[in-house]
Amino acid sequence: MLIAAVFTISNQVYGQEKAKWKELEEFHAVMSATFHPSQEGKLEPIKSRSGEMVERAVTWQKSNAPEGFSKKKVKSDLKKLVKQSKELNQLIKNNTADNVIKEKLASLHDVFHTITEKCEMEEHH
């Protein structure tokens, strides 16, 4: 969240507003609502929204990148995001232990941040 705030403020300061990648934002909404509670040991949000997470990941992977973003740079990461989202969803359906679910969600969160960092680097080129 802090990174997003700094990014937004820096764009406003320089008078540039980069286009938003709608599907990125929609995936982020689910990730944020599930990952942060998991850090406090609350796994109900991810358990109830893991299917939605998969849907958002697949939709993002299939989407067209708006101007200012390079989908080529994140193509393999988006594929990994979809794969891990599906794996996490299956773990939840199989009633896997909470610590495994939490670890898988953290890994998925790392993949998400890898993608967003690559997207942020786009604006500097």
VEXDREN-2710 file (C-alpha; in Angstrom, 1 decimal):
% VEXDREN-2710
k/r/px/py/pz
1/MET/0.0/0.0/0.0
2/LEU/2.8/2.4/0.9
3/ILE/4.5/1.7/-2.5
4/ALA/1.2/2.4/-4.3
5/ALA/0.8/5.7/-2.4
6/VAL/4.3/6.9/-3.1
7/PHE/3.8/5.9/-6.8
8/THR/0.6/7.8/-7.0
9/ILE/2.0/10.9/-5.3
10/SER/5.1/10.9/-7.5
11/ASN/2.9/10.8/-10.6
12/GLN/0.9/13.7/-9.4
13/VAL/3.9/15.7/-8.5
14/TYR/5.3/15.3/-12.0
15/GLY/1.9/16.0/-13.6
16/GLN/1.8/12.5/-15.1
17/GLU/-1.0/10.1/-14.5
18/LYS/-0.1/6.7/-15.8
19/ALA/-3.0/4.6/-17.1
20/LYS/-4.2/2.0/-14.7
21/TRP/-4.3/-1.7/-15.6
22/LYS/-7.8/-2.5/-14.5
23/GLU/-7.2/-6.2/-14.2
24/LEU/-4.1/-5.6/-12.1
25/GLU/-6.2/-3.4/-9.8
26/GLU/-8.9/-6.0/-9.5
27/PHE/-6.5/-8.7/-8.6
28/HIS/-4.8/-6.4/-6.1
29/ALA/-8.1/-5.8/-4.4
30/VAL/-8.6/-9.5/-3.7
31/MET/-4.9/-10.0/-2.8
32/SER/-5.0/-7.1/-0.3
33/ALA/-8.3/-8.3/1.3
34/THR/-6.9/-11.8/1.8
35/PHE/-3.1/-11.5/2.3
36/HIS/-3.1/-8.8/5.0
37/PRO/-5.6/-10.7/7.3
38/SER/-3.5/-13.9/6.8
39/GLN/-0.5/-12.1/8.4
40/GLU/-2.6/-11.9/11.5
41/GLY/-3.6/-15.5/11.3
42/LYS/-7.0/-14.9/9.8
43/LEU/-7.4/-17.2/6.9
44/GLU/-11.2/-17.1/6.4
45/PRO/-10.8/-14.3/3.7
46/ILE/-8.6/-16.4/1.5
47/LYS/-10.6/-19.5/2.2
48/SER/-13.8/-17.8/1.0
49/ARG/-12.2/-15.9/-1.9
50/SER/-9.6/-18.3/-3.4
51/GLY/-11.9/-19.1/-6.3
52/GLU/-12.3/-15.4/-7.0
53/MET/-8.5/-15.0/-6.8
54/VAL/-8.1/-17.6/-9.6
55/GLU/-10.7/-15.8/-11.7
56/ARG/-9.0/-12.4/-11.2
57/ALA/-5.6/-14.0/-12.1
58/VAL/-6.9/-15.6/-15.2
59/THR/-8.7/-12.4/-16.3
60/TRP/-5.6/-10.4/-15.8
61/GLN/-3.5/-12.9/-17.7
62/LYS/-5.9/-12.7/-20.7
63/SER/-6.2/-8.9/-20.6
64/ASN/-4.6/-6.4/-22.9
65/ALA/-2.1/-4.2/-21.2
66/PRO/-2.9/-0.5/-21.3
67/GLU/-0.5/2.0/-22.8
68/GLY/2.6/2.4/-20.7
69/PHE/2.7/-1.3/-19.6
70/SER/4.6/-4.1/-21.3
71/LYS/2.7/-7.4/-21.0
72/LYS/5.7/-9.1/-22.6
73/LYS/7.8/-8.3/-19.5
74/VAL/5.3/-9.9/-17.1
75/LYS/3.9/-12.7/-19.3
76/SER/5.8/-15.5/-17.5
77/ASP/5.1/-14.0/-14.1
78/LEU/1.4/-13.8/-14.9
79/LYS/1.4/-17.4/-16.0
80/LYS/3.1/-18.2/-12.6
81/LEU/0.4/-16.1/-10.8
82/VAL/-2.4/-18.1/-12.4
83/LYS/-0.7/-21.4/-11.7
84/GLN/-0.1/-20.6/-8.0
85/SER/-3.6/-19.2/-7.6
86/LYS/-5.1/-22.4/-8.9
87/GLU/-2.8/-24.4/-6.6
88/LEU/-3.8/-22.3/-3.6
89/ASN/-7.5/-22.8/-4.5
90/GLN/-7.0/-26.5/-4.7
91/LEU/-5.2/-26.6/-1.3
92/ILE/-8.1/-24.8/0.2
93/LYS/-10.6/-27.2/-1.4
94/ASN/-8.6/-30.1/0.0
95/ASN/-8.7/-28.6/3.6
96/THR/-4.9/-28.4/3.7
97/ALA/-3.3/-27.2/6.9
98/ASP/-3.5/-23.5/7.6
99/ASN/0.3/-23.1/7.8
100/VAL/0.6/-24.5/4.2
101/ILE/-2.2/-22.2/2.9
102/LYS/-0.5/-19.2/4.6
103/GLU/2.9/-20.1/3.0
104/LYS/1.3/-20.5/-0.4
105/LEU/-0.5/-17.2/-0.2
106/ALA/2.7/-15.5/0.9
107/SER/4.5/-17.0/-2.2
108/LEU/1.6/-15.8/-4.4
109/HIS/1.9/-12.3/-2.9
110/ASP/5.6/-12.3/-3.8
111/VAL/4.8/-13.1/-7.4
112/PHE/2.2/-10.3/-7.5
113/HIS/4.8/-7.9/-6.2
114/THR/7.4/-9.0/-8.8
115/ILE/4.8/-8.2/-11.5
116/THR/3.9/-4.8/-10.0
117/GLU/7.6/-3.9/-9.6
118/LYS/8.2/-4.6/-13.3
119/CYS/5.1/-2.5/-14.2
120/GLU/6.4/0.4/-12.1
121/MET/9.8/0.2/-13.9
122/GLU/8.0/0.7/-17.2
123/GLU/7.3/4.3/-16.4
124/HIS/11.0/5.1/-16.1
125/HIS/11.8/4.0/-19.7
END
